[in-house]
Amino acid sequence: MDQETNHPANKESEGETTSGLRSWPEVVGLTAEEAEKRIKEDDPKLRLQVVGPDRCVTADFVTDRVWIFVDSEGKVIRTPTIG
């Protein structure tokens, strides 16, 4: 393999969407459904996981997964990010 192919600038950034976004702070306060729609508009290939109150998640990093943490009313309470 040549050096140009291995150069970091020529590879997709880990955890970066096709739109270049890695987080969605603008959806905090929206319902989970509204947040899912907004995030899917940016990258329909992402796998979205809604996480309710007092629920646990794994600590592994997955480049096409977005956790959407919601409160008991279904409102987003934390900025969703890739991972």
PDB file of N, CA, C and O in Angstrom:
ATOM      1  N   MET A   1       0.838  -1.181   0.000  1.00  0.00           N
ATOM      2  CA  MET A   1       0.000   0.000   0.000  1.00  0.00           C
ATOM      3  C   MET A   1       0.884   1.246   0.000  1.00  0.00           C
ATOM      4  O   MET A   1       1.924   1.280   0.658  1.00  0.00           O
ATOM      5  N   ASP A   2       0.463   2.260  -0.739  1.00  0.00           N
ATOM      6  CA  ASP A   2       1.294   3.459  -0.779  1.00  0.00           C
ATOM      7  C   ASP A   2       0.994   4.385   0.387  1.00  0.00           C
ATOM      8  O   ASP A   2      -0.026   4.251   1.064  1.00  0.00           O
ATOM      9  N   GLN A   3       1.898   5.323   0.608  1.00  0.00           N
ATOM     10  CA  GLN A   3       1.741   6.228   1.755  1.00  0.00           C
ATOM     11  C   GLN A   3       0.509   7.107   1.636  1.00  0.00           C
ATOM     12  O   GLN A   3      -0.124   7.429   2.641  1.00  0.00           O
ATOM     13  N   GLU A   4       0.163   7.497   0.416  1.00  0.00           N
ATOM     14  CA  GLU A   4      -0.995   8.372   0.235  1.00  0.00           C
ATOM     15  C   GLU A   4      -2.280   7.687   0.697  1.00  0.00           C
ATOM     16  O   GLU A   4      -3.139   8.330   1.301  1.00  0.00           O
ATOM     17  N   THR A   5      -2.421   6.391   0.421  1.00  0.00           N
ATOM     18  CA  THR A   5      -3.615   5.652   0.835  1.00  0.00           C
ATOM     19  C   THR A   5      -3.722   5.579   2.349  1.00  0.00           C
ATOM     20  O   THR A   5      -4.826   5.623   2.893  1.00  0.00           O
ATOM     21  N   ASN A   6      -2.594   5.469   3.037  1.00  0.00           N
ATOM     22  CA  ASN A   6      -2.593   5.355   4.482  1.00  0.00           C
ATOM     23  C   ASN A   6      -2.648   6.687   5.208  1.00  0.00           C
ATOM     24  O   ASN A   6      -2.782   6.702   6.432  1.00  0.00           O
ATOM     25  N   HIS A   7      -2.552   7.785   4.515  1.00  0.00           N
ATOM     26  CA  HIS A   7      -2.543   9.100   5.152  1.00  0.00           C
ATOM     27  C   HIS A   7      -3.889   9.351   5.820  1.00  0.00           C
ATOM     28  O   HIS A   7      -4.933   9.163   5.195  1.00  0.00           O
ATOM     29  N   PRO A   8      -3.878   9.780   7.102  1.00  0.00           N
ATOM     30  CA  PRO A   8      -5.132   9.994   7.841  1.00  0.00           C
ATOM     31  C   PRO A   8      -6.096  10.943   7.159  1.00  0.00           C
ATOM     32  O   PRO A   8      -7.308  10.787   7.310  1.00  0.00           O
ATOM     33  N   ALA A   9      -5.610  11.907   6.423  1.00  0.00           N
ATOM     34  CA  ALA A   9      -6.494  12.871   5.765  1.00  0.00           C
ATOM     35  C   ALA A   9      -7.302  12.228   4.643  1.00  0.00           C
ATOM     36  O   ALA A   9      -8.305  12.785   4.198  1.00  0.00           O
ATOM     37  N   ASN A  10      -6.862  11.049   4.185  1.00  0.00           N
ATOM     38  CA  ASN A  10      -7.552  10.376   3.097  1.00  0.00           C
ATOM     39  C   ASN A  10      -8.500   9.287   3.566  1.00  0.00           C
ATOM     40  O   ASN A  10      -9.042   8.553   2.740  1.00  0.00           O
ATOM     41  N   LYS A  11      -8.713   9.164   4.857  1.00  0.00           N
ATOM     42  CA  LYS A  11      -9.612   8.167   5.425  1.00  0.00           C
ATOM     43  C   LYS A  11     -10.788   8.855   6.098  1.00  0.00           C
ATOM     44  O   LYS A  11     -10.674   9.985   6.571  1.00  0.00           O
ATOM     45  N   GLU A  12     -11.929   8.154   6.136  1.00  0.00           N
ATOM     46  CA  GLU A  12     -13.068   8.696   6.880  1.00  0.00           C
ATOM     47  C   GLU A  12     -12.725   8.736   8.351  1.00  0.00           C
ATOM     48  O   GLU A  12     -12.120   7.802   8.879  1.00  0.00           O
ATOM     49  N   SER A  13     -13.106   9.809   9.015  1.00  0.00           N
ATOM     50  CA  SER A  13     -12.881   9.910  10.456  1.00  0.00           C
ATOM     51  C   SER A  13     -13.757   8.896  11.166  1.00  0.00           C
ATOM     52  O   SER A  13     -14.920   8.709  10.808  1.00  0.00           O
ATOM     53  N   GLU A  14     -13.197   8.240  12.176  1.00  0.00           N
ATOM     54  CA  GLU A  14     -13.971   7.269  12.938  1.00  0.00           C
ATOM     55  C   GLU A  14     -15.122   7.969  13.636  1.00  0.00           C
ATOM     56  O   GLU A  14     -14.934   8.974  14.321  1.00  0.00           O
ATOM     57  N   GLY A  15     -16.307   7.427  13.455  1.00  0.00           N
ATOM     58  CA  GLY A  15     -17.463   7.986  14.127  1.00  0.00           C
ATOM     59  C   GLY A  15     -17.998   9.250  13.490  1.00  0.00           C
ATOM     60  O   GLY A  15     -18.709  10.018  14.139  1.00  0.00           O
ATOM     61  N   GLU A  16     -17.669   9.480  12.229  1.00  0.00           N
ATOM     62  CA  GLU A  16     -18.179  10.676  11.561  1.00  0.00           C
ATOM     63  C   GLU A  16     -19.193  10.263  10.508  1.00  0.00           C
ATOM     64  O   GLU A  16     -18.960   9.318   9.755  1.00  0.00           O
ATOM     65  N   THR A  17     -20.302  10.957  10.452  1.00  0.00           N
ATOM     66  CA  THR A  17     -21.359  10.630   9.514  1.00  0.00           C
ATOM     67  C   THR A  17     -21.028  11.123   8.125  1.00  0.00           C
ATOM     68  O   THR A  17     -20.044  11.833   7.919  1.00  0.00           O
ATOM     69  N   THR A  18     -21.866  10.736   7.168  1.00  0.00           N
ATOM     70  CA  THR A  18     -21.681  11.209   5.806  1.00  0.00           C
ATOM     71  C   THR A  18     -21.863  12.723   5.731  1.00  0.00           C
ATOM     72  O   THR A  18     -21.318  13.363   4.832  1.00  0.00           O
ATOM     73  N   SER A  19     -22.613  13.297   6.653  1.00  0.00           N
ATOM     74  CA  SER A  19     -22.794  14.748   6.678  1.00  0.00           C
ATOM     75  C   SER A  19     -21.694  15.442   7.471  1.00  0.00           C
ATOM     76  O   SER A  19     -21.610  16.670   7.481  1.00  0.00           O
ATOM     77  N   GLY A  20     -20.844  14.646   8.142  1.00  0.00           N
ATOM     78  CA  GLY A  20     -19.760  15.217   8.948  1.00  0.00           C
ATOM     79  C   GLY A  20     -20.141  15.474  10.391  1.00  0.00           C
ATOM     80  O   GLY A  20     -19.288  15.860  11.189  1.00  0.00           O
ATOM     81  N   LEU A  21     -21.406  15.270  10.749  1.00  0.00           N
ATOM     82  CA  LEU A  21     -21.842  15.524  12.118  1.00  0.00           C
ATOM     83  C   LEU A  21     -21.544  14.345  13.018  1.00  0.00           C
ATOM     84  O   LEU A  21     -21.612  13.193  12.590  1.00  0.00           O
ATOM     85  N   ARG A  22     -21.213  14.634  14.269  1.00  0.00           N
ATOM     86  CA  ARG A  22     -20.970  13.599  15.270  1.00  0.00           C
ATOM     87  C   ARG A  22     -21.912  13.747  16.466  1.00  0.00           C
ATOM     88  O   ARG A  22     -22.010  12.833  17.284  1.00  0.00           O
ATOM     89  N   SER A  23     -22.609  14.890  16.581  1.00  0.00           N
ATOM     90  CA  SER A  23     -23.541  15.109  17.684  1.00  0.00           C
ATOM     91  C   SER A  23     -24.650  16.053  17.238  1.00  0.00           C
ATOM     92  O   SER A  23     -24.524  16.778  16.251  1.00  0.00           O
ATOM     93  N   TRP A  24     -25.742  16.017  18.002  1.00  0.00           N
ATOM     94  CA  TRP A  24     -26.937  16.786  17.652  1.00  0.00           C
ATOM     95  C   TRP A  24     -27.482  17.523  18.871  1.00  0.00           C
ATOM     96  O   TRP A  24     -28.514  17.119  19.405  1.00  0.00           O
ATOM     97  N   PRO A  25     -26.828  18.589  19.329  1.00  0.00           N
ATOM     98  CA  PRO A  25     -27.296  19.313  20.516  1.00  0.00           C
ATOM     99  C   PRO A  25     -28.654  19.989  20.302  1.00  0.00           C
ATOM    100  O   PRO A  25     -29.373  20.255  21.265  1.00  0.00           O
ATOM    101  N   GLU A  26     -28.998  20.263  19.064  1.00  0.00           N
ATOM    102  CA  GLU A  26     -30.251  20.957  18.782  1.00  0.00           C
ATOM    103  C   GLU A  26     -31.491  20.116  19.072  1.00  0.00           C
ATOM    104  O   GLU A  26     -32.597  20.656  19.097  1.00  0.00           O
ATOM    105  N   VAL A  27     -31.337  18.800  19.293  1.00  0.00           N
ATOM    106  CA  VAL A  27     -32.510  17.973  19.555  1.00  0.00           C
ATOM    107  C   VAL A  27     -32.834  17.812  21.035  1.00  0.00           C
ATOM    108  O   VAL A  27     -33.852  17.214  21.383  1.00  0.00           O
ATOM    109  N   VAL A  28     -31.985  18.336  21.906  1.00  0.00           N
ATOM    110  CA  VAL A  28     -32.270  18.262  23.344  1.00  0.00           C
ATOM    111  C   VAL A  28     -33.581  19.013  23.613  1.00  0.00           C
ATOM    112  O   VAL A  28     -33.750  20.161  23.201  1.00  0.00           O
ATOM    113  N   GLY A  29     -34.493  18.349  24.305  1.00  0.00           N
ATOM    114  CA  GLY A  29     -35.807  18.931  24.595  1.00  0.00           C
ATOM    115  C   GLY A  29     -36.894  18.457  23.645  1.00  0.00           C
ATOM    116  O   GLY A  29     -38.080  18.601  23.943  1.00  0.00           O
ATOM    117  N   LEU A  30     -36.506  17.889  22.498  1.00  0.00           N
ATOM    118  CA  LEU A  30     -37.489  17.345  21.562  1.00  0.00           C
ATOM    119  C   LEU A  30     -37.907  15.951  22.027  1.00  0.00           C
ATOM    120  O   LEU A  30     -37.268  15.362  22.899  1.00  0.00           O
ATOM    121  N   THR A  31     -38.980  15.432  21.442  1.00  0.00           N
ATOM    122  CA  THR A  31     -39.354  14.049  21.720  1.00  0.00           C
ATOM    123  C   THR A  31     -38.364  13.131  21.017  1.00  0.00           C
ATOM    124  O   THR A  31     -37.652  13.549  20.103  1.00  0.00           O
ATOM    125  N   ALA A  32     -38.326  11.874  21.452  1.00  0.00           N
ATOM    126  CA  ALA A  32     -37.428  10.902  20.830  1.00  0.00           C
ATOM    127  C   ALA A  32     -37.742  10.761  19.338  1.00  0.00           C
ATOM    128  O   ALA A  32     -36.826  10.654  18.522  1.00  0.00           O
ATOM    129  N   GLU A  33     -39.008  10.760  18.981  1.00  0.00           N
ATOM    130  CA  GLU A  33     -39.409  10.624  17.582  1.00  0.00           C
ATOM    131  C   GLU A  33     -38.920  11.798  16.749  1.00  0.00           C
ATOM    132  O   GLU A  33     -38.426  11.611  15.637  1.00  0.00           O
ATOM    133  N   GLU A  34     -39.056  13.016  17.286  1.00  0.00           N
ATOM    134  CA  GLU A  34     -38.581  14.202  16.575  1.00  0.00           C
ATOM    135  C   GLU A  34     -37.064  14.160  16.416  1.00  0.00           C
ATOM    136  O   GLU A  34     -36.533  14.513  15.363  1.00  0.00           O
ATOM    137  N   ALA A  35     -36.375  13.727  17.464  1.00  0.00           N
ATOM    138  CA  ALA A  35     -34.920  13.636  17.424  1.00  0.00           C
ATOM    139  C   ALA A  35     -34.469  12.598  16.399  1.00  0.00           C
ATOM    140  O   ALA A  35     -33.541  12.840  15.626  1.00  0.00           O
ATOM    141  N   GLU A  36     -35.127  11.449  16.397  1.00  0.00           N
ATOM    142  CA  GLU A  36     -34.786  10.407  15.431  1.00  0.00           C
ATOM    143  C   GLU A  36     -34.946  10.917  13.998  1.00  0.00           C
ATOM    144  O   GLU A  36     -34.082  10.692  13.151  1.00  0.00           O
ATOM    145  N   LYS A  37     -36.040  11.595  13.739  1.00  0.00           N
ATOM    146  CA  LYS A  37     -36.284  12.132  12.394  1.00  0.00           C
ATOM    147  C   LYS A  37     -35.184  13.108  11.994  1.00  0.00           C
ATOM    148  O   LYS A  37     -34.666  13.040  10.880  1.00  0.00           O
ATOM    149  N   ARG A  38     -34.828  14.010  12.893  1.00  0.00           N
ATOM    150  CA  ARG A  38     -33.797  15.023  12.610  1.00  0.00           C
ATOM    151  C   ARG A  38     -32.437  14.369  12.344  1.00  0.00           C
ATOM    152  O   ARG A  38     -31.736  14.752  11.408  1.00  0.00           O
ATOM    153  N   ILE A  39     -32.072  13.398  13.156  1.00  0.00           N
ATOM    154  CA  ILE A  39     -30.773  12.736  12.996  1.00  0.00           C
ATOM    155  C   ILE A  39     -30.753  11.922  11.710  1.00  0.00           C
ATOM    156  O   ILE A  39     -29.753  11.931  10.993  1.00  0.00           O
ATOM    157  N   LYS A  40     -31.827  11.229  11.410  1.00  0.00           N
ATOM    158  CA  LYS A  40     -31.910  10.437  10.178  1.00  0.00           C
ATOM    159  C   LYS A  40     -31.841  11.314   8.931  1.00  0.00           C
ATOM    160  O   LYS A  40     -31.380  10.860   7.884  1.00  0.00           O
ATOM    161  N   GLU A  41     -32.296  12.568   9.031  1.00  0.00           N
ATOM    162  CA  GLU A  41     -32.176  13.495   7.902  1.00  0.00           C
ATOM    163  C   GLU A  41     -30.706  13.744   7.580  1.00  0.00           C
ATOM    164  O   GLU A  41     -30.339  13.899   6.415  1.00  0.00           O
ATOM    165  N   ASP A  42     -29.874  13.783   8.603  1.00  0.00           N
ATOM    166  CA  ASP A  42     -28.440  14.007   8.411  1.00  0.00           C
ATOM    167  C   ASP A  42     -27.726  12.765   7.906  1.00  0.00           C
ATOM    168  O   ASP A  42     -26.815  12.865   7.084  1.00  0.00           O
ATOM    169  N   ASP A  43     -28.128  11.596   8.389  1.00  0.00           N
ATOM    170  CA  ASP A  43     -27.501  10.353   7.954  1.00  0.00           C
ATOM    171  C   ASP A  43     -28.455   9.191   8.183  1.00  0.00           C
ATOM    172  O   ASP A  43     -28.562   8.687   9.301  1.00  0.00           O
ATOM    173  N   PRO A  44     -29.150   8.763   7.132  1.00  0.00           N
ATOM    174  CA  PRO A  44     -30.133   7.691   7.278  1.00  0.00           C
ATOM    175  C   PRO A  44     -29.527   6.328   7.614  1.00  0.00           C
ATOM    176  O   PRO A  44     -30.256   5.414   8.000  1.00  0.00           O
ATOM    177  N   LYS A  45     -28.228   6.177   7.477  1.00  0.00           N
ATOM    178  CA  LYS A  45     -27.592   4.884   7.762  1.00  0.00           C
ATOM    179  C   LYS A  45     -27.315   4.661   9.248  1.00  0.00           C
ATOM    180  O   LYS A  45     -26.999   3.542   9.652  1.00  0.00           O
ATOM    181  N   LEU A  46     -27.426   5.698  10.059  1.00  0.00           N
ATOM    182  CA  LEU A  46     -27.141   5.544  11.485  1.00  0.00           C
ATOM    183  C   LEU A  46     -28.168   4.656  12.160  1.00  0.00           C
ATOM    184  O   LEU A  46     -29.344   4.651  11.795  1.00  0.00           O
ATOM    185  N   ARG A  47     -27.706   3.906  13.149  1.00  0.00           N
ATOM    186  CA  ARG A  47     -28.591   3.087  13.977  1.00  0.00           C
ATOM    187  C   ARG A  47     -28.879   3.868  15.252  1.00  0.00           C
ATOM    188  O   ARG A  47     -27.966   4.159  16.025  1.00  0.00           O
ATOM    189  N   LEU A  48     -30.125   4.202  15.469  1.00  0.00           N
ATOM    190  CA  LEU A  48     -30.511   5.016  16.621  1.00  0.00           C
ATOM    191  C   LEU A  48     -31.074   4.129  17.719  1.00  0.00           C
ATOM    192  O   LEU A  48     -31.879   3.233  17.461  1.00  0.00           O
ATOM    193  N   GLN A  49     -30.641   4.390  18.945  1.00  0.00           N
ATOM    194  CA  GLN A  49     -31.092   3.630  20.104  1.00  0.00           C
ATOM    195  C   GLN A  49     -31.646   4.595  21.144  1.00  0.00           C
ATOM    196  O   GLN A  49     -30.902   5.400  21.705  1.00  0.00           O
ATOM    197  N   VAL A  50     -32.941   4.517  21.403  1.00  0.00           N
ATOM    198  CA  VAL A  50     -33.562   5.358  22.424  1.00  0.00           C
ATOM    199  C   VAL A  50     -33.369   4.664  23.775  1.00  0.00           C
ATOM    200  O   VAL A  50     -33.656   3.478  23.932  1.00  0.00           O
ATOM    201  N   VAL A  51     -32.873   5.440  24.744  1.00  0.00           N
ATOM    202  CA  VAL A  51     -32.575   4.911  26.071  1.00  0.00           C
ATOM    203  C   VAL A  51     -33.426   5.659  27.090  1.00  0.00           C
ATOM    204  O   VAL A  51     -33.297   6.871  27.262  1.00  0.00           O
ATOM    205  N   GLY A  52     -34.295   4.914  27.761  1.00  0.00           N
ATOM    206  CA  GLY A  52     -35.180   5.503  28.756  1.00  0.00           C
ATOM    207  C   GLY A  52     -34.477   5.770  30.075  1.00  0.00           C
ATOM    208  O   GLY A  52     -33.316   5.401  30.255  1.00  0.00           O
ATOM    209  N   PRO A  53     -35.181   6.410  30.995  1.00  0.00           N
ATOM    210  CA  PRO A  53     -34.604   6.716  32.300  1.00  0.00           C
ATOM    211  C   PRO A  53     -34.197   5.442  33.036  1.00  0.00           C
ATOM    212  O   PRO A  53     -34.862   4.411  32.947  1.00  0.00           O
ATOM    213  N   ASP A  54     -33.096   5.541  33.756  1.00  0.00           N
ATOM    214  CA  ASP A  54     -32.589   4.430  34.566  1.00  0.00           C
ATOM    215  C   ASP A  54     -32.233   3.189  33.751  1.00  0.00           C
ATOM    216  O   ASP A  54     -32.213   2.084  34.294  1.00  0.00           O
ATOM    217  N   ARG A  55     -31.955   3.350  32.475  1.00  0.00           N
ATOM    218  CA  ARG A  55     -31.550   2.232  31.630  1.00  0.00           C
ATOM    219  C   ARG A  55     -30.040   2.259  31.454  1.00  0.00           C
ATOM    220  O   ARG A  55     -29.434   3.331  31.455  1.00  0.00           O
ATOM    221  N   CYS A  56     -29.436   1.109  31.305  1.00  0.00           N
ATOM    222  CA  CYS A  56     -27.984   0.991  31.118  1.00  0.00           C
ATOM    223  C   CYS A  56     -27.654   0.831  29.638  1.00  0.00           C
ATOM    224  O   CYS A  56     -28.463   0.325  28.860  1.00  0.00           O
ATOM    225  N   VAL A  57     -26.470   1.262  29.268  1.00  0.00           N
ATOM    226  CA  VAL A  57     -25.973   1.070  27.904  1.00  0.00           C
ATOM    227  C   VAL A  57     -24.579   0.468  27.978  1.00  0.00           C
ATOM    228  O   VAL A  57     -23.918   0.533  29.014  1.00  0.00           O
ATOM    229  N   THR A  58     -24.144  -0.110  26.884  1.00  0.00           N
ATOM    230  CA  THR A  58     -22.802  -0.679  26.833  1.00  0.00           C
ATOM    231  C   THR A  58     -21.778   0.432  26.670  1.00  0.00           C
ATOM    232  O   THR A  58     -22.107   1.527  26.215  1.00  0.00           O
ATOM    233  N   ALA A  59     -20.540   0.147  27.041  1.00  0.00           N
ATOM    234  CA  ALA A  59     -19.480   1.153  26.962  1.00  0.00           C
ATOM    235  C   ALA A  59     -18.677   1.060  25.676  1.00  0.00           C
ATOM    236  O   ALA A  59     -17.733   1.827  25.487  1.00  0.00           O
ATOM    237  N   ASP A  60     -19.028   0.142  24.790  1.00  0.00           N
ATOM    238  CA  ASP A  60     -18.278   0.010  23.541  1.00  0.00           C
ATOM    239  C   ASP A  60     -18.596   1.167  22.597  1.00  0.00           C
ATOM    240  O   ASP A  60     -19.649   1.796  22.699  1.00  0.00           O
ATOM    241  N   PHE A  61     -17.668   1.440  21.677  1.00  0.00           N
ATOM    242  CA  PHE A  61     -17.848   2.517  20.710  1.00  0.00           C
ATOM    243  C   PHE A  61     -18.226   1.896  19.377  1.00  0.00           C
ATOM    244  O   PHE A  61     -17.484   1.077  18.834  1.00  0.00           O
ATOM    245  N   VAL A  62     -19.382   2.284  18.849  1.00  0.00           N
ATOM    246  CA  VAL A  62     -19.858   1.780  17.571  1.00  0.00           C
ATOM    247  C   VAL A  62     -20.038   2.979  16.642  1.00  0.00           C
ATOM    248  O   VAL A  62     -20.769   3.918  16.961  1.00  0.00           O
ATOM    249  N   THR A  63     -19.370   2.939  15.496  1.00  0.00           N
ATOM    250  CA  THR A  63     -19.293   4.121  14.633  1.00  0.00           C
ATOM    251  C   THR A  63     -20.584   4.487  13.913  1.00  0.00           C
ATOM    252  O   THR A  63     -20.667   5.562  13.318  1.00  0.00           O
ATOM    253  N   ASP A  64     -21.594   3.621  13.952  1.00  0.00           N
ATOM    254  CA  ASP A  64     -22.857   3.975  13.295  1.00  0.00           C
ATOM    255  C   ASP A  64     -24.040   3.968  14.261  1.00  0.00           C
ATOM    256  O   ASP A  64     -25.196   3.894  13.844  1.00  0.00           O
ATOM    257  N   ARG A  65     -23.734   4.046  15.564  1.00  0.00           N
ATOM    258  CA  ARG A  65     -24.795   4.033  16.576  1.00  0.00           C
ATOM    259  C   ARG A  65     -24.878   5.389  17.274  1.00  0.00           C
ATOM    260  O   ARG A  65     -23.865   6.026  17.560  1.00  0.00           O
ATOM    261  N   VAL A  66     -26.105   5.806  17.535  1.00  0.00           N
ATOM    262  CA  VAL A  66     -26.353   7.037  18.288  1.00  0.00           C
ATOM    263  C   VAL A  66     -27.313   6.706  19.419  1.00  0.00           C
ATOM    264  O   VAL A  66     -28.426   6.234  19.184  1.00  0.00           O
ATOM    265  N   TRP A  67     -26.873   6.958  20.654  1.00  0.00           N
ATOM    266  CA  TRP A  67     -27.755   6.802  21.821  1.00  0.00           C
ATOM    267  C   TRP A  67     -28.593   8.065  21.949  1.00  0.00           C
ATOM    268  O   TRP A  67     -28.064   9.172  21.851  1.00  0.00           O
ATOM    269  N   ILE A  68     -29.890   7.910  22.167  1.00  0.00           N
ATOM    270  CA  ILE A  68     -30.787   9.042  22.414  1.00  0.00           C
ATOM    271  C   ILE A  68     -31.369   8.835  23.810  1.00  0.00           C
ATOM    272  O   ILE A  68     -32.266   8.012  23.999  1.00  0.00           O
ATOM    273  N   PHE A  69     -30.860   9.578  24.778  1.00  0.00           N
ATOM    274  CA  PHE A  69     -31.303   9.450  26.170  1.00  0.00           C
ATOM    275  C   PHE A  69     -32.526  10.326  26.406  1.00  0.00           C
ATOM    276  O   PHE A  69     -32.513  11.521  26.110  1.00  0.00           O
ATOM    277  N   VAL A  70     -33.584   9.717  26.941  1.00  0.00           N
ATOM    278  CA  VAL A  70     -34.828  10.451  27.172  1.00  0.00           C
ATOM    279  C   VAL A  70     -35.262  10.342  28.633  1.00  0.00           C
ATOM    280  O   VAL A  70     -34.872   9.423  29.354  1.00  0.00           O
ATOM    281  N   ASP A  71     -36.077  11.306  29.042  1.00  0.00           N
ATOM    282  CA  ASP A  71     -36.641  11.283  30.404  1.00  0.00           C
ATOM    283  C   ASP A  71     -37.951  10.494  30.405  1.00  0.00           C
ATOM    284  O   ASP A  71     -38.313   9.882  29.400  1.00  0.00           O
ATOM    285  N   SER A  72     -38.648  10.513  31.521  1.00  0.00           N
ATOM    286  CA  SER A  72     -39.889   9.736  31.656  1.00  0.00           C
ATOM    287  C   SER A  72     -41.003  10.233  30.737  1.00  0.00           C
ATOM    288  O   SER A  72     -41.980   9.522  30.504  1.00  0.00           O
ATOM    289  N   GLU A  73     -40.859  11.440  30.221  1.00  0.00           N
ATOM    290  CA  GLU A  73     -41.850  11.983  29.290  1.00  0.00           C
ATOM    291  C   GLU A  73     -41.455  11.764  27.831  1.00  0.00           C
ATOM    292  O   GLU A  73     -42.170  12.188  26.923  1.00  0.00           O
ATOM    293  N   GLY A  74     -40.326  11.107  27.606  1.00  0.00           N
ATOM    294  CA  GLY A  74     -39.873  10.844  26.237  1.00  0.00           C
ATOM    295  C   GLY A  74     -39.135  11.993  25.588  1.00  0.00           C
ATOM    296  O   GLY A  74     -38.948  12.003  24.371  1.00  0.00           O
ATOM    297  N   LYS A  75     -38.708  12.975  26.392  1.00  0.00           N
ATOM    298  CA  LYS A  75     -37.963  14.119  25.869  1.00  0.00           C
ATOM    299  C   LYS A  75     -36.461  13.864  25.970  1.00  0.00           C
ATOM    300  O   LYS A  75     -35.982  13.313  26.961  1.00  0.00           O
ATOM    301  N   VAL A  76     -35.727  14.268  24.941  1.00  0.00           N
ATOM    302  CA  VAL A  76     -34.280  14.090  24.910  1.00  0.00           C
ATOM    303  C   VAL A  76     -33.645  14.952  26.005  1.00  0.00           C
ATOM    304  O   VAL A  76     -33.918  16.149  26.095  1.00  0.00           O
ATOM    305  N   ILE A  77     -32.790  14.331  26.842  1.00  0.00           N
ATOM    306  CA  ILE A  77     -32.203  15.044  27.975  1.00  0.00           C
ATOM    307  C   ILE A  77     -30.690  15.227  27.866  1.00  0.00           C
ATOM    308  O   ILE A  77     -30.085  15.908  28.694  1.00  0.00           O
ATOM    309  N   ARG A  78     -30.079  14.620  26.845  1.00  0.00           N
ATOM    310  CA  ARG A  78     -28.625  14.702  26.673  1.00  0.00           C
ATOM    311  C   ARG A  78     -28.331  14.763  25.178  1.00  0.00           C
ATOM    312  O   ARG A  78     -29.040  14.152  24.379  1.00  0.00           O
ATOM    313  N   THR A  79     -27.300  15.492  24.803  1.00  0.00           N
ATOM    314  CA  THR A  79     -26.928  15.602  23.397  1.00  0.00           C
ATOM    315  C   THR A  79     -26.602  14.222  22.825  1.00  0.00           C
ATOM    316  O   THR A  79     -25.673  13.565  23.295  1.00  0.00           O
ATOM    317  N   PRO A  80     -27.355  13.775  21.817  1.00  0.00           N
ATOM    318  CA  PRO A  80     -27.030  12.508  21.181  1.00  0.00           C
ATOM    319  C   PRO A  80     -25.706  12.607  20.415  1.00  0.00           C
ATOM    320  O   PRO A  80     -25.457  13.583  19.708  1.00  0.00           O
ATOM    321  N   THR A  81     -24.871  11.592  20.565  1.00  0.00           N
ATOM    322  CA  THR A  81     -23.590  11.560  19.870  1.00  0.00           C
ATOM    323  C   THR A  81     -23.349  10.174  19.289  1.00  0.00           C
ATOM    324  O   THR A  81     -23.935   9.189  19.738  1.00  0.00           O
ATOM    325  N   ILE A  82     -22.490  10.111  18.299  1.00  0.00           N
ATOM    326  CA  ILE A  82     -22.106   8.826  17.717  1.00  0.00           C
ATOM    327  C   ILE A  82     -21.251   8.078  18.721  1.00  0.00           C
ATOM    328  O   ILE A  82     -20.397   8.660  19.390  1.00  0.00           O
ATOM    329  N   GLY A  83     -21.489   6.812  18.814  1.00  0.00           N
ATOM    330  CA  GLY A  83     -20.666   5.984  19.693  1.00  0.00           C
ATOM    331  C   GLY A  83     -21.456   4.880  20.250  1.00  0.00           C
ATOM    332  O   GLY A  83     -20.932   4.072  21.018  1.00  0.00           O
TER     333      GLY A  83
END
